[in-house]
């Protein structure tokens, strides 16, 4: 919680307009910081006399040096509140600690080349750059010896059919994330448990075509003469140059979110002809920035996008907005590489909040557990959800 948000809450409390949840948050905040920077916030900004505010908090007790949570929020040790531009979780540091814990994911990926070589990419790097004659990491360092990589060797592609000609694949496992810059300068960030396929001589084709399984954010380089196509589970997105996100995990609806420019979205079979120039024709839906297309059961509907939610994974956090526990656990299973099981009836409660993806899973589960009454058990890499 930053200074401006604290100042805003204190001003509301002094004016008598703070909600019960906001008062409860102030109580937790004071309990956590009163011996360090808490008073500095108050005194340095001269918002109010400390004793005036804290004496009026319903359950503050200076003599016992403890703070009990407001009874009307059921003694929760984590509170979700909305402040300014975001939604925040705040947790009691003395709360339950899980016996086991699981670290978050990180930079993990493999690159399969047209010659069949598979490269395990460095976990201390964040991305790889594809060039016509070499492969490098995004900091300029070499990926490996060129004779081992041989990404564009014509001899390797001799005799292949157009459908299989020179495909290369960037793959992230569960718990992995990586970025790639393609030969035309298009930048792609790949989320966990995802796969991006592209031609080894992608730059020289009549169309720039890639295949996606999983989730990726694209910043497609502009080229009016060569459309950029993304195929995923029977859907085709066509652009000339723009910024967009596609989530196309198997068994889930395909979601296409547009941040900049325009794209067309349609149901489509994979491109088979190398002369295809991206004419989508009838049935294509044109998205505008800030719109989300949801493709489910061969039906595409368009709605306003929650851009913060859809882009949270790329920006390094989870953002839940009235989501069920099964949807949340699917996301956690991909990032933490866990198996999820359910014991008893599955809660129908909806969860809202934001948490960094660099946290151990115990911290995320603790926040969920203390806000809605759901419980968890960690056994190795298996997490059981308990009512």
N, C-alpha and C positions, 0 to 999 in steps of 0.2 A: 504494500500500500504506500503510495507516494505522498509527498507533503501536500500537494494541492487537494487530493482526495480527503485527507485528514482535515485540512482547513475547512473544506466544504461541509463535512459532517459536523464539525464543532460549531460552525456558524449556524447550521440548522438546529442543533441541539439548543444553543443559546436562544434562538428565536422561537423555540417551542414547536418547530415543524418537523423534527426528526421522527421517523417511523419507529415502531417497536424493534424491528430488525436492525435498524441503524443504531439505535441506542444499545442494543445487545452487542453489536460489533464494536462500538466505542468502549464498552466494558471489557471485552476481550483484548482489544488493542492496548488499553491502559494497563491491564494486568500483565501483559507481555513486555511492555516497554517502559513502565513507570519508573524503573530504577536506572534507565539509561537515557534514551532519547525522547521519551514521552513528554517530559516536562519541557524539553527544549522546543518541541513543536509549539507548545502552549505559550511559553514565556517569550520566546524570540519573536513570535508574530503578534503578541499582545492581543490574542483573540478573546481571552477571558481569564479570570483568576482560576487557577487549577482547582482550588478547594471548592469554588462555587459550582463548577461543573461536576466534579466527581462526587461531591456530597449529595447531589441531586439524582445521581444514578440510582435506580431502585434497589439494587442489591449490593452496592459497593460497601465494603467493611474494612476500614483502614486498620483497626486494631488487630484483626486476625490476619492481615496481609494476604487475604484470599479473595477471589471473586467467583461467585457462583453464577452460572448462566441464568438468564431471565427465565422464570418458570414457564412463561407462556410460550416459549419455543422448545419446551420439552427437554431442557438440559442438553441440547445438542452441543458437541464440541467443535463443530464446523458449521459456519453460517455462510449461505450464499447471499450476497447483496449486490445490487446494481448501483454503480457509481460512475457517473460521467459516461465514458465511451465503452466501458467493459464490465464484465461480471467476474467476481473474484471469489475464490475459496479462501477462508482463513481457518487455521486449525490450531487446536490446543497442543503444544509441544509435549505435554505429559500424557497424551492419550495412548491408547493401545499400540503396542509394537508387535508386528507379526513375527512368528518364529523363523520363517524363511523369507527371503526377499529375492527379487529378480531385477537386474539392472536393465535400463532402457536400451533400445537398439542404437545403431550407429552406422558409420560408413562401411557398408559391406555390399559387394557386387562381383559378378563375374562377367567377362566379355567373351562371347564365342565368335570367332572370326570366320570369314568365308572359307578359309582353308581347313576349318575344323578344330583349330587350336582353341583351348579354353584358358583364359587368363584370370586368375584371382586378383582383383584389383586391391590396391593398398588401402588399409583401413585408416591410415593417417592422412590420406588425401580425400578430397570431397567430390572430385569429378574427373572425367576423362575427355580428351579432345580428339576427334577423328579428323585426320587430314588425308590428302591424296597419297602421301608417301610415308606417313609416320603416325604413331600414336603417342600422345603425351598426356600427362596429368594437367589439370587446369592451372598448376603453378609453373608449368613449363618443363618439368622434369620428365625424363623418358619413362615409358611404361615397360619397355623391354627391348631386346635386340631386334632390329628390323627384319633380319632373316628368319626370326621365329614368328614374327607377326604376319608379314607378307599379306597385308589386307587387300591389295588390289591386283594380285598376280593373275594375269589373263589365263595362264596355263591351268590355274586351279579351277577356273570357271568354264573351261572348254567342255562342250558337250552337254552343259546343263540346260534345262528347259527355262524359258523366261520366268515361269512361276517360281522357280527355286533358285534363280540366278544370284549368286553372291550375297545371300542374306547373312547379316551379322546381328547378334542379339546381346543386349545388355539386360542382365537379370539381377534383381535384388531378392534375397531370401526374406523370410519373416525376420523382423528385427534389423533389416537393412534399408539403407537409403543411399542414393547416388545421383549425380548429375552427368550429363553428356552434352557436348557441343558437336553437332553434325557438320558435314563438310560445307554446307552453305551458310553456316553461322547460326542455325536454329539451336536454341538452348532448351534442354529438356531436363526436368527434375523428376526422378522416379521414386515413388513411395514404396513402402515395404511390400514384399510378396508380389512383385510386378515384373513385367517383361516388355521390352521395347525391341521390335525387329525392324531392320532397315537394310537397304541394298548397300553392298560394299562400295559400289560406284554410284551411289545415291545422287550425287551432284550432277551426273551426266544424263539422267533420265528425263523423259518428256514431262513427267510429273514427279513430285517429291512425295513418296509414299512410305508410311511407317505403319506398323501394326502394334497395337497396345493391348495387353492383358494386365489388369490391375489399375493403378492410378498414376497419373503424371500431369505435371504442369508444363505447358509449352509456351515459349516465346519464339514464334515462327518468324524466320527472316523473310523480308518482303521480296517477292519476285513475281511480277505480273505475268511473266511468260510461263511460269511453272507452278501450278497449284500445289498446295501442301495438303496431303490427305492423311487422315488418321482413321484406320479401320479397327473396330473393336466389337467383337461378339455380334456381328450382323449390322452394326451401325457404321456410317461413314460421316466424318466431319471434313468439310472442304474449306480451306482458307487461302488467302494470298499472303497474309502476313499479319499476325495478331497475337494476343495473349489470352490463353484459355486453359481450363483445367478439365480433365476427363477422369471420371472414376468408373472403371469397367471391370470390377471383380466378378468372377464367375459366380452365378447364383444370385446376383444382386442386380437391381435396376442400374442402367447406365446413366450417369449424370454428367452433363456437359455445362460448364459454367464459363461465361464470357466476361472477361475483364476489360478488353480493349479491342477495337476494330469490329469486324463482323464475321460470322461463320454460318455455314449452312449445315443442318443436321438432317439425316434421313436414314431410313432402313435401306440397307444395300448389301448385295453379295460382294465378296472380295473382288478387287480389280484383277482381271486376268490378262488384259491387253496392255502392252507397254506403250501403245499409242493413245491410251485414255488421257484426256486433257481436263478432266474435272467438271464436266457439264452435268450437274446433278438433275436437271430437268424437273418433271412433276414430282410432287411429294416432299420436296425439300422445305425445311423450316428455317427461316433466317433469324438468328439471334442478335439482339442488341446488347451493348455493354450493360452488365448488371442483371442479365437474365440467366435462368437455369432451365435446361431442357432435361426432363426425366423420361427415359425410354424404358417402359415396362410392358411386358406382354404385347409386344409389337405395336404399342401405342406411345406416341411422343406428346407430352404436354409441356407447356412453357409457363414459368412463373418467375416472380422476382427472386433473386438469389440472396441468400445471407452470405455475402462475400467473406466476412470474417470467419464464418464457420467452414465454408468450402475451402478456404486457403489456409486454415489453421495448421494443417500438417506441414505445409511447406515453410511456414513461419515459425515452426518449432513448438507448437502447443496443440493440445486437444481443446476443442470448443464444443460443448454439448448444449443443445437448445431444445428443450422438451423432448429428449430422446429416451427410448426405452432401454432397459438394462441389456437386452440381447444385442441391440445395435451398438451400444457402447462396448460390450465385451468383444464383439467382432473386431472393432478397431484396436482394442488393447491386445487381442491375441496376435494380430499382425505385427504390432510394434514390439511387443515383449516376447514374441515367439513362445506362446503358452498354449496349452490345451485348456479349454473351458468346459466345465461340467455344471449341471444344475441339480440341486437337491430340493425336493418338495415343490411347492407351487412357485412359479416364476412371478415376481412382483410386476404389477402393471403401472407402478409409479413412473413418472417422467422426471428426468434429471436435467438441470441447467447449470452450467458453470464452465470455467476455464482453468486449465492446469498445464504447466510446462511438460513437454515430452522428455526432458532430461531428468525427470524424477524417477526414482525406483518405483516399481509397481505398488509397493506397500503404501506409499504416500497417496497415490491415486485411489486405491481401494479404500483407504481410511477416510478420505473425503466423501466418497460415495456412501460408505457405511454410516457415517455420522450425520448425514443429511437426510436420508430417507429410510433408515431402519433395515436396509439390506446388509447381509454379512458375507464374509468371504473366508475361505480356508486355502492356504497355499501349501502344496505338497510337491516338492521338486519344481517342475515346470507346469504343474497342473493347478488351476485355480477353480475352486468349487464355489458357486453362488448359492447362498443359503438364505431362506426367508427370515 
